[in-house]
Structure formats: C-alpha cells, structure tokens
Amino acid sequence: MLKKLCQCVGLASLILLINYVELLGGGQGVRIHSSLPLTGVCLAQIADILLLGLALFLVLAPLTLTSFYHSVQLLLAIAIPSWILYHEQPLYPFLLPFWLLPLLAVLWAALLLLLRSKARRWYLRVIRLGSAVAASFGIFACLSILQLLWIMSWHPLPQQHTAVWASAPQPPRNHPLLVWIVFDELAYDQIFPHRDRSLGLIEYNGRIKVHKALLNVILHD
C-alpha cells in the first residue's frame, strides 16, 4: 500500500505541476513580482498535491483487491502518459503540432493492446516498469513539497513594499510635463516556443522581433 500511496501522490504532483512550477527552483520570477510572502500560495499548492494524491489512493487502493484490476492497470497505462504529455504542453521548450498528441496516444494504446494479446510477457514487463516509474514520482513529489516549504520562508524586503523615493518627502521640482509611452517586452515563451498563431512578428534591425503594426510606428517616428 505504501508503494500505491507513493504512486498516487507522485501522479498528483505531476498533474498539478503546471500550477506550481514557477515556485520551484527558488521561485525567482514569482518573488520578483510579489510584494507579499508566498506562505499561503505554497500551503495551498502542498494541500492540493496531498489531497489529490489521497483521493487517487482511496479510489485505486480498493481496486487492487478486485478481479478486474488488471483491466484498470491497462486503462491507467494508456491514459496517464497521454494525459501528462497533453497537460504539460506549456512546459515544453518546443511547440508540438496539434495533431501529434492524439496520434501518439493512439499509437501508445495500440502498442499496449498488441503486447497484451500477442506478447504477454513483454506486456507484464512494461506494466512493472511503469509501476516502478510511477512509484519514483513519489520522490519528485517529496522534493517539490520541500521546495515549496523552503519558499515559504521567504519574505519581501522593505523596498518591495514601498519605493525608496516614496519613503521620505521629496523637494518640489519644476519641469515640463512629460508623457512616457512604454512598450513592455513580450515573454520569451510567447515569442518563440508557444507563440499564438494569430500573432505575426518580424525581425527589426536584426535583433528584436516586433509586431508588424508597431514596426510602422518605429520606422515613421
């Protein structure tokens, strides 16, 4: 049962990875944009992992005592890799064609069914290997939870609450009214790995990529 619990918690951590991946590895990007401690966010993510893992365990553990558990194993072996491959797409450093994931899922299901009917020994080996890999996901879940607990100890610095120039009265200044128009940079992920198909960008000056409409503004400014 301990192995099954590790499998369920590990699977839960992978299913929810998209929600807390920015907090892993120190959460530098999140801390830069946050002026509040991340205690509540981290506790919520840990609770989600444990509760989902427990729910999966309560559903799957009783099934191991039934006669049709082997059919359940087959369904899980087909569904879990396909689901993870589809659900974690935003984390890939490359863009997959929309037709590739369904094709891979069908090929994977066909392979398992073929092994089960024609090469039972190899099928059992694949199931045992998948069971061991799923159990190892429990280690990933533990490491993720430890990192979330570590991020909880971070607290923003005083200047992240109030700007230094606003902490003391400033002398009066006479200057003409200036209007700043700032074009915020696009995220690297939105420009290169997962660009929206409707967003057309072209190179300008050999260095940057800008929207076609904005390029006309730059060239005529």
SVG drawing of the C-alpha trace seen along z (x, -y; Angstrom):
<svg xmlns="http://www.w3.org/2000/svg" viewBox="-13 -75 34 89">
<polyline fill="none" stroke="black" stroke-width="0.4" points="0.0,0.0 2.9,-2.3 4.0,-1.9 0.5,-2.7 0.4,-5.8 3.7,-7.0 2.4,-6.4 -0.8,-8.4 1.0,-11.3 3.6,-11.4 1.0,-11.3 -0.9,-14.2 2.3,-16.3 2.7,-15.8 -0.9,-16.6 -0.7,-19.8 2.9,-20.7 1.6,-23.4 0.1,-25.2 3.3,-25.5 6.2,-25.0 7.1,-28.8 7.7,-28.3 10.3,-25.5 14.0,-26.2 13.7,-29.2 10.8,-30.8 12.8,-33.8 10.3,-35.0 7.4,-34.9 9.4,-36.6 10.4,-39.5 6.7,-40.2 5.4,-39.7 5.3,-42.2 3.7,-39.7 5.0,-36.5 4.2,-33.3 3.2,-31.3 -0.5,-31.0 0.2,-30.1 2.7,-27.4 0.5,-25.9 -2.4,-25.8 -0.2,-24.0 1.0,-21.5 -2.6,-20.8 -3.7,-20.3 -0.9,-17.7 -1.7,-15.8 -5.5,-15.9 -5.4,-14.8 -2.9,-12.1 -5.1,-10.9 -8.2,-10.9 -6.5,-8.9 -5.2,-6.4 -8.7,-6.0 -10.1,-5.2 -7.3,-2.9 -6.3,-1.1 -9.6,0.9 -9.5,1.8 -6.2,3.8 -8.4,6.3 -10.8,6.8 -10.6,9.3 -10.7,6.6 -7.7,4.7 -5.6,5.9 -8.0,4.1 -7.7,1.0 -4.0,1.2 -4.2,1.3 -6.5,-1.8 -4.2,-3.7 -1.1,-2.7 -2.9,-4.1 -4.3,-7.2 -1.6,-8.5 1.3,-9.0 -1.1,-10.5 -2.7,-12.9 0.7,-14.0 2.0,-14.6 -1.0,-16.7 -1.5,-18.5 2.2,-19.6 2.5,-21.1 3.1,-24.7 6.3,-23.4 7.9,-22.1 10.7,-24.2 9.1,-23.5 5.7,-23.7 4.1,-20.4 1.8,-20.1 -1.9,-19.9 -2.3,-16.5 0.8,-14.8 -0.5,-14.3 -3.7,-12.4 -1.6,-10.3 0.9,-9.4 -1.9,-8.5 -3.5,-6.2 -0.1,-4.5 0.7,-4.0 -2.7,-2.4 -2.4,-0.2 1.1,0.9 -0.1,1.9 -3.1,3.8 -0.9,5.6 1.6,6.6 -1.2,7.8 -2.7,10.0 0.5,11.2 3.4,10.9 2.0,11.2 5.5,11.5 6.6,8.2 3.3,6.6 3.8,7.6 7.4,6.2 6.1,2.9 3.4,2.7 6.0,3.5 8.3,0.9 5.5,-1.7 4.6,-0.8 8.2,-1.4 8.4,-4.7 5.1,-5.8 6.4,-5.0 9.6,-7.0 7.3,-10.0 6.8,-10.0 10.4,-11.2 9.6,-14.1 6.5,-14.9 8.6,-15.0 11.2,-17.2 8.6,-19.6 6.9,-19.8 10.3,-20.5 11.0,-23.3 7.5,-24.8 8.3,-24.7 11.6,-26.4 9.8,-29.2 7.5,-29.8 10.5,-31.1 11.0,-34.0 9.7,-37.4 9.9,-40.5 12.4,-43.2 11.2,-46.6 11.8,-48.3 9.4,-45.7 6.6,-47.2 7.4,-50.9 9.7,-52.5 12.7,-54.3 11.8,-57.6 8.3,-57.4 9.6,-56.8 10.6,-60.4 9.2,-63.8 10.6,-65.0 11.7,-68.6 9.4,-70.4 10.6,-70.2 9.8,-72.4 9.9,-70.6 7.8,-70.3 5.1,-67.7 6.4,-64.5 4.3,-61.7 6.1,-58.3 4.8,-55.6 6.4,-52.2 6.1,-49.1 6.5,-46.2 8.6,-43.3 6.9,-40.1 7.8,-37.0 10.3,-34.7 7.8,-31.8 5.2,-33.8 7.5,-34.9 9.4,-31.7 8.2,-28.3 4.4,-28.9 3.6,-31.9 -0.1,-32.4 -0.8,-31.6 -2.6,-34.9 0.5,-36.9 2.7,-37.9 6.2,-39.0 9.1,-40.0 12.7,-41.0 13.6,-44.6 17.3,-45.8 18.4,-42.1 18.0,-41.9 14.4,-42.1 11.0,-40.8 8.2,-43.3 4.6,-43.3 4.1,-44.4 1.8,-47.3 4.4,-48.5 7.2,-48.4 5.4,-51.0 5.3,-53.3 9.0,-52.8 10.1,-53.4 8.0,-56.6 8.9,-58.0"/>
</svg>
